[in-house]
């Protein structure tokens, strides 16, 4: 896989040594057990896969290279490059300005842009309408497009099944940048509708079977279906694609459910289901799958708590938190500064969208066993910083250097 030129401030000697060691032992990525960092009084179990994915590294490389190669030019991002505050703040410190917030709210009118300006498309991609607007202003977008290749893969797959007469059901968060972009690209090729979760999928299934009053559809799915969507016509043949950062198991469950609905409603079986339902399993992102599988592997280890590091508006990170919460007390933090002391941690509840201060989060019984992972937009350096801060509470900081040397030798 391509190696990217990512700023050294995001790298970590410890994490790099661990990842390289695990890669040598498990080239086919079949082993999802965590890596044990034995620091004496504290044992840290690090997920097999975590941190920057291909799409994120690609976006960071393009963005920082653009800044370096264009001194004196005004450089803008359509919205956050990725959902990590540290990376976005670094870009802003280098003079990059945001045109929109993460929900598409305008921070600066497009009309103030000139053809001499540079506008970078973030890793999530953007809508066709925004692309058209930028082109109309004389701006070059292709050279500064950091859209993740795996997001583009979803768009391409949507177009392929659209050409075969299928409508598109998108599993995603309706307000998320990636889902808005995927909806735009999908709706250009075919009728499209967004479902956020299984409950909404069940309701959509009831429209397919005719159990629900079709007059309720427009209100129930308001703002989440394409122009001219004909309920009676456009749900007869469907395919499911997803926002790549959703729980892959949820997307698969949604696809399986709608497949069963179509089979039962139209009297089909596995041999002729393609008459009504497209196979789109190949749109699930490898990094999302790997990171989520690694969390499940990590959770098989006996531990007292889990720490998940990443941006609070990061969809893929919140799903890792969701998996951990099913089994352990879980603390979602954006960096080591949220660990205030060995007694207190300030962590984010993504359900209520608020930070919570928890006391005595570290158990007294030793060795303390902690599971750690991070989101796909979280720099490895932040993970090492968290590990070092925890190690410091147990006077185990010197053991970090020993671990780096040990993993490097192996």
N, C-alpha and C positions, 0 to 999 in steps of 0.2 A: 504494500500500500504506500502511496505517496507520502513523503516526509515534508512537513510544512515548516516554514521559518516563523516560528512563534516567539515573541519577545521573551528573553530569558527570565524576566521578572515573574512569568507565569509558570516557569519550570521548577522542579523540586528534585534535588539530588537523591533524597530518600525514595520518593515515589517512582522516579525514573529507574532507579536500581531495582526496586521491587517489580515493576511492570516488565522490565527486560528479563529478569530472572524467571518470572511466571511464563513469559512468552516462550522462552527456551525450553521450559519443561512441558508446555502445553500448546504447541504450535497450532493445533486444530481447534483450540478454545472449547474443549469438551469438559474441562474441570472447572466447576463453579464454586468450589470450596474457597473460603477466605484465606488470606495470608495472616499468620499469627505474628504479631510483634510483641515478644515477651520482654516487658520492661520491669520485671520483678513484681512489684506490688500492684502493677496494673498490666493487664493483657489486652492489647488492642487487636481486634480481628478486622482486617481491611478487606473490603469486597474485591472479588477477582477482577471485575470491570467497573470503572467509574471514570469521571472526569471528561475532559475535552474529547469530543467525537470528531470524525472526519469533517463534517459540515461546519462545525464551530472553528476548528483550526484553519480550514479554508477561508472562512469569513474573516478571521482575525488577521491572517497573513495579507489578504487583499486590502483590508482597511488600513493597516499600519503601513503597508508599502505605498498605498495611495497618498497618505500623509507625507511620507518621506520624499516621494518623487514630485510633489507639487507644492513646494514652499511658496508662500505668498498668495496662494489661491484660496478662495472660500470653499470649504468642504462641508457638505451636509450629509446626514444620515436620515433616511425616511422616517425611521423610528429607532428604538434600541437595537444595537447590532446583534446582541444576544441577550438573554435574560440573566445577566450577571452584573450587579452594580459596579464592581471593581473594574471590569473591562470597559463598561460604558463611561465611567468617570475618567479612566485613563485616556480614552479617545477625546472626551471633552477638554481635558487638560491640554491636549495637543491641538486644540482649536477647532475640533469638529462640533457642529451644531446639529440639533435634532429638529426636523420639520414637523414631526407629530409625536404624540406620546404613544404608549404601548397599545392604547385602545383606538387609535386613529384620530384623536382630537388634534386639530391643527394648532401648532405652536408658532408657526410663521406662515404667512400666505405664500403659496407657490408663485404667485405673480411677482414676488420680490426677487425671484431667481433670475439669473441671466445665463446666456449660453456659455459664458466663461466659467461659470460655477461647476462644481463637481457634486453629484448626488449619488451616494452609495446605497444600493438596495441591501437590506439586512438579510441574515441567514434564513429568515422565515419566508422570504419572497414578498411580493406585493401584488396588488390587483391589476387587472388589465386597464382599468380606468385611470389609475395613477400613472402607469407606464405611458398611456396615451397622452396624458396631461404633460408629463415631462418631455416627451418627444415634441409636443406642440410648442413647447418653450425653447426648443432647439438644444435640449440637453442630451448628451451621450449617456446611455444607461448600461449598455452591454458590457463595456470595459470595467465598470464598477459594480457589477452585479455579484453579490456574494450568496445568492440563494443556494441553500443546501442541495446537492445533487439528489439526495434521497427524497426531498420535497418535490423536486422536479420530476422524479420518477413517478410519484403519485399523480402529478398532473398528466404525464404522458400516458399512464395506465388509464386514467379517466377518459382521455381522448380516444384511446384504442377501443374501449368498450362502448363509448358513445357511438363510434362508427358502426358498431354492430347492433345499434338500436336500443341499448340499455340506458335507463336513467341512472343518475348517480346519487347514492346515499352516502353522505360524509359523516363519519363519526369524529366529532371534535367539539371544542369549546367555541361557541358561536362568536365571541368577542375577541378570540385570540388572533394575532396577526396571521399566523400560518393558516388557520381555518378560513379566515376572510379571503386570503389569497387563493387557497385551493378551491373555495366556492366560486370565486370569480373565474378561474380558469376552467373549472368543470362546467359551470353554467354557460360558458361560451360554446361548448360542444354539445351539451345535452341538458335536459331538465335535471335540476339538482335540488336536494333538500338536506338540511343538517339535523342530526340527532346528537344530543349531548350525552346520553346514557341509555341504559337498558330500559328504564321506565318509558322514556320517550320512544324508544324503538318498539316497545309493546303497543303503545298507542298508534304508532305508524302502521304496525301490523294489523290493527283493528280497522284502519282505513282501507288497507289492501283487501281485507276479507269482506268489507261492507258492513261490519258490525257497528261502526260509528257514523253519526250523521256527517256527511261530507261538508256541510255548511260550517262545521266547527273547525275544520282544518286550517283555514286562513288565519283565524285568531290564535289557535293553539301553536302554530308554527310561524307566527308573524315574524317577518324579517329574515326567515331562514329557508325560503324556497325561491326558485328562480322565477323571473317574469314569465307569465303565460303558463305557469304550472297547472296542468289539467289532471286533477286527482284521479278521475276515472281512467284516463289514458296512460299517464306517465308512471304509474306504479305497477303496470303489468309486467314489465321487464326491468330488473334492477341489478346494480352491482354496488358493493360497499368498498369505499376507500376511507383512509383515516388521516387525521392530524398525526404526524409521525411520533409525537411525544406522548400520546395517550397510552394507557395500559394496554399492551398488546393482547393480553388475555381478554380484556373487555371488548376490544374491537373484534376479536375472533368470536366471542360469545354473541355479539350483536349480529355478525354475519351468519353464524350458525342458526340463530333464532329466525332471522328473516328468510333464510334458505328453507327452514322447516315450514314456515308460514306459506311460502310459495308452493312447496311440495304438496301440502295438505289442501290448499285452496284450489290448485290446478290439477290435482291428481297425478303428480309427477313422482319419479324416483331418481336414484343416483345416476341412472344411465341417460335420462333425458332432462335433467334439471336445468341444463344450460339453455334450454328453450326460454327460461324465465329468469335465471339467476346466473350472474357472471362470477367466475372464480377469480378473486383478486387478492389471494393470500400473499402474493409477491410484493405487495405495497408496504408491508410492515418493515420498519426501519431496523437494521441489524443492531445499531448501537442501543436503541431503546430495548430491544429484545435481550441483548447481552447484559445491560445494566440491571434490568429487572430480574433476569435469571440469576445474576450474581447476588442480588439481595435475597432471593429465595434460598440460595445456597448458603449465604451468610447466616440466615435466620435458623438454619438447622443446627447452628452452634449454640451451646449453652452460654447465655450472657445475661447481664442485668439491665442494660440499657442500650439504645442506639442513638447515634448522632448522624444527622444527614446535613451536608453542607451545600449551599447553593443560593441562588437568587430567589427571593420570596415570590416573585411573579413567574418563576420558571415552572412550566407545566410538567416537564419530565421529572424534575426534582420532587415536586409535590406528590407524584405517583410513587416515588421511592419511599417517601415518608408514609404514604398511605399503606404500603405493604408492611413497613416496619411496625406501624401502629397496631397492626392486627395481633402482634405477639408481645411487644415490649414497650416500656416507656420510651418515647422517641422525642428527640430534641432537634428541631429544624433551625439551623443557624446560618447566617450569611458569612461568618468568619470567626476567627479566634477571639475577636474583641467582644463577642457576645457571651463568652465564658468569663464572667466578672471575677470569679474567685473559685476556690475549690468547693465553696458552699452555694454559689449562686450562678444561674445561667438564664440569660434573656433569650427566649426562643419564640418562634413564630407558629401560630395556630392558623394554618391555611384555610381551615373551615370557617373561622370567624374573622379572618383577616386582621389579626391583632397580635402584638408581641406580648408574651407572658413572662413574668419573672418567677422562676421556681427556685426554692431553697432546698438545700441538702440533696441535690440531684445525684451526687456520687455516693454510693453505698459505703458503709463502714467496713464491711467484710472484705478481706483481701485474700487472693488477688481480685481486684475489681476487673470485671470483664465487659469490655465495651465494643460494640459493632460500629464501624464507621464506613460511610460511603459518601459520594457527592454526585451532583447532577452533571449533565453533559456539557454545561456551559461554565463549570466551576474550574478555575485554574488549580493544578496540582499543588502549587505553592501554598494555597489556602489550606489544603488538607494537611500538608506537613506542619503548617503553623498551628493548627488545632492539635495535632498529635504532640508537638513540642510543648504546647501550653499545658496539656493534661499531664505529660511526663514530668513537667516541672513541679507539679503538686506532690509528686512522689519521689522527688530528688533523683529522677531517672534520666535527666537530660543528656548525660554523657553516653548513655546506652544508645541514643539515636545514631551517633557517629559510628559506634561499633556495628550497628545494624547495617548502615550504609556500606561499610567495608565488607561485612559478611555477605550481603547480597551481591555486591560487585564481584567478589571472588568466586562465587558459586557459578 
